[in-house]
């Protein structure tokens, strides 16, 4: 509870305080009126040797439902952990704005070929509380059975937030992508391929503030095969379906 909130609850709190802890004088209450820093100093002055009793009384007051918000976060001297919990409530709704942009690392594990980490970026549009749209572009390269493959995935996804934009926000995702692919294989094989695929999965996003978040996603990708040549210069295709994991940092505007 901040100083403004404490002042608003003071009249309710001081009556209970005077009844239980008569060591506080009317002069104390008048001097401390609505100022929790002054109240903290008064507690130190009047009950420095009875902190455990004050703690038990505050717990009882909280359980009884009297000045609940005050007890949870309004007495930082006695309950600093409660103040931190209130400030970092995982499921409070965040005001994140319409647009976000960020970088990400991604790990891809195809059915055939090399798995590994690569990088890219993502842009998200949040027009509604429970629905967002993501556009992303990445780059990955691999050497598979004598073929050198470079892929530039461009994906578009819809993200569904079942709980809205909570500080810790799970979401489902699904969409499609265009995969611009260049392949250099045996026998001077050199080809550019435009492949398309679908993906589906989910993720988890954590908002440090209304303007900064991190997220991690998992998606399975169904993708057209990569065409190349084998060492005998026979036509060869690679199954590029696979698992993709991303970790991103986002700035919200």
C-alpha positions in Angstrom: 0.0 0.0 0.0 1.4 3.4 -0.9 1.2 6.5 1.3 -2.0 7.7 -0.5 -3.8 4.4 0.2 -2.6 4.4 3.8 -4.0 7.9 4.4 -7.3 6.8 2.9 -7.5 3.8 5.3 -6.2 5.7 8.4 -9.5 6.6 10.0 -10.6 2.9 9.8 -7.3 1.6 11.2 -6.6 4.0 14.0 -9.8 3.1 15.9 -8.7 -0.6 16.0 -5.2 0.5 16.8 -6.3 2.6 19.8 -8.5 -0.1 21.2 -5.8 -2.8 21.1 -2.6 -0.8 21.7 -3.4 1.9 24.2 0.3 2.8 24.4 -0.4 5.1 21.5 -1.6 8.4 22.8 -4.1 10.8 21.1 -1.1 13.0 20.4 0.6 10.1 18.6 -2.4 9.5 16.4 -2.7 13.2 15.6 0.9 13.5 14.7 0.8 10.3 12.6 -2.5 11.1 10.9 -2.3 9.3 7.5 1.5 9.2 7.3 2.8 5.7 7.4 6.4 6.7 7.8 5.5 8.5 11.0 3.4 5.6 12.1 6.3 3.2 11.6 8.5 5.4 13.8 5.7 5.4 16.4 5.6 1.6 16.4 9.4 1.5 17.0 9.1 4.1 19.8 6.1 2.6 21.7 6.4 -1.2 21.0 10.0 -1.9 20.0 10.1 -4.9 22.4 6.7 -6.3 21.4 7.0 -6.7 17.7 5.8 -10.3 17.8 2.6 -9.3 19.6 2.0 -6.6 17.0 2.5 -9.1 14.2 0.0 -11.6 15.8 -2.6 -8.8 16.2 -2.1 -7.7 12.6 -2.6 -11.2 11.4 -5.8 -11.6 13.4 -7.1 -8.3 12.0 -6.3 -9.5 8.5 -8.1 -12.8 9.0 -11.1 -11.0 10.4 -11.3 -9.0 7.3 -10.6 -5.7 9.0 -8.4 -3.4 7.0 -7.3 -6.3 4.8 -5.6 -4.2 2.2 -3.8 -2.2 5.0 -2.5 -5.3 6.7 -1.4 -7.0 3.5 0.6 -4.2 2.0 0.3 -1.1 4.2 2.7 -1.8 7.0 6.0 -2.4 5.2 7.9 -2.5 8.5 6.0 -5.6 9.6 5.0 -7.2 6.4 7.5 -6.4 3.6 6.8 -9.7 1.9 3.1 -8.9 1.6 3.9 -5.5 -0.1 6.1 -7.2 -2.6 3.4 -9.9 -3.3 0.8 -7.2 -3.9 3.1 -5.3 -6.2 3.9 -8.4 -8.2 0.5 -10.0 -8.4 0.9 -12.5 -11.2 -2.6 -12.3 -12.5 -3.3 -8.6 -12.4 -4.4 -7.1 -15.8 -1.7 -5.1 -17.5 -2.1 -2.1 -19.7 0.3 -3.1 -22.5 -0.7 -0.9 -25.4 -1.5 -1.8 -29.0 1.9 -2.7 -30.4 5.1 -4.6 -29.5 8.3 -5.4 -31.2 11.2 -7.6 -30.1 14.0 -10.0 -30.9 14.0 -13.7 -30.3 16.2 -16.8 -30.2 14.6 -20.0 -31.8 15.5 -23.7 -31.7 14.3 -25.9 -34.5 14.3 -29.7 -34.6 13.3 -31.1 -38.0 12.3 -34.7 -38.8 15.3 -34.9 -41.1 18.3 -32.6 -40.9 20.2 -30.7 -38.2 18.6 -29.2 -35.2 20.0 -26.0 -33.7 19.5 -22.4 -32.5 19.0 -19.4 -34.8 17.7 -15.9 -34.5 15.0 -13.5 -35.6 12.4 -10.9 -34.6 8.7 -10.7 -33.9 6.1 -7.9 -34.0 2.7 -8.2 -32.3 -0.5 -6.3 -32.5 -2.9 -6.4 -29.5 -6.2 -5.0 -30.7 -8.2 -6.9 -28.0 -7.7 -8.2 -24.5 -7.9 -11.8 -25.5 -6.6 -11.9 -29.0 -3.4 -10.7 -30.7 -1.6 -11.2 -34.0 2.1 -11.9 -34.5 4.3 -11.5 -37.5 7.8 -13.0 -37.3 10.9 -13.4 -39.5 13.9 -15.7 -38.7 16.9 -17.3 -40.3 18.4 -20.8 -40.1 20.9 -22.8 -42.0 21.9 -26.5 -42.0 24.1 -29.0 -43.8 22.1 -32.2 -44.5 23.3 -35.2 -46.5 25.6 -33.0 -48.6 23.2 -30.2 -49.1 23.6 -26.7 -47.7 20.2 -25.3 -46.9 19.3 -21.7 -45.9 15.8 -21.0 -44.8 14.1 -17.7 -44.0 10.8 -18.4 -42.2 8.2 -15.7 -42.3 5.2 -16.6 -40.0 1.9 -15.1 -39.2 0.1 -16.3 -36.1 -3.0 -15.6 -34.1 -2.5 -15.7 -30.3 -5.4 -16.3 -27.9 -5.0 -15.2 -24.3 -7.6 -17.1 -22.2 -6.9 -14.9 -19.1 -6.3 -11.6 -20.9 -3.2 -9.6 -20.5 -2.3 -10.8 -17.0 1.2 -10.2 -15.7 1.8 -13.9 -16.2 -0.2 -14.7 -19.4 -0.5 -18.1 -21.0 -1.6 -18.2 -24.6 -2.5 -20.5 -27.5 -1.2 -19.8 -31.0 -1.7 -21.0 -34.6 -1.1 -19.8 -38.1 0.8 -20.3 -41.3 4.2 -19.4 -42.8 6.2 -18.8 -46.0 9.6 -20.4 -46.0 12.0 -18.9 -48.5 14.6 -21.6 -49.0 17.9 -21.8 -50.9 19.5 -25.2 -51.5 22.9 -26.0 -52.8 23.5 -29.8 -53.3 25.8 -32.3 -55.0 26.4 -32.0 -58.7 26.1 -28.2 -58.7 22.5 -28.4 -57.6 21.3 -24.9 -56.9 17.7 -24.1 -56.3 15.4 -21.6 -54.7 12.2 -22.9 -53.2 9.1 -21.2 -51.8 7.6 -23.5 -49.3 4.5 -23.1 -47.2 3.4 -24.6 -43.9 1.0 -24.5 -40.9 1.9 -24.4 -37.2 0.1 -24.7 -33.8 1.2 -24.5 -30.2 1.2 -22.3 -27.2 3.3 -20.1 -25.0 3.7 -18.1 -21.8 4.4 -14.4 -21.5 5.6 -12.4 -18.4 5.2 -8.7 -18.3 7.8 -7.0 -16.1 6.1 -3.7 -16.7 3.5 -2.4 -19.2 6.3 -1.8 -21.6 8.7 -4.8 -21.3 7.9 -8.5 -21.4 9.5 -11.8 -22.2 7.9 -14.9 -23.7 8.6 -18.4 -24.7 6.6 -20.5 -27.2 6.4 -24.0 -28.5 4.9 -24.8 -31.9 4.8 -27.8 -34.2 5.3 -27.0 -37.9 3.9 -28.9 -40.8 6.0 -28.0 -43.8 6.6 -28.9 -47.4 9.6 -31.1 -48.1 13.0 -29.6 -49.2 14.0 -30.8 -52.6 17.7 -31.6 -53.4 20.0 -34.2 -54.8 21.8 -37.0 -53.1 25.5 -38.1 -53.6 24.4 -40.2 -56.6 22.7 -37.1 -58.1 19.3 -38.7 -57.6 16.4 -36.6 -56.6 16.2 -36.3 -52.8 13.6 -34.8 -50.5 14.0 -33.9 -46.8 11.1 -34.0 -44.4 11.3 -30.6 -42.7 8.3 -30.9 -40.3 9.5 -30.3 -36.8 9.4 -28.7 -33.3 10.2 -25.1 -32.8 10.8 -23.3 -29.5 11.3 -19.5 -29.2 12.4 -17.2 -26.4 11.8 -13.5 -27.0 12.1 -10.1 -25.4 9.4 -7.5 -26.3 9.0 -3.7 -26.0 5.4 -2.5 -25.8 4.1 0.8 -27.1 
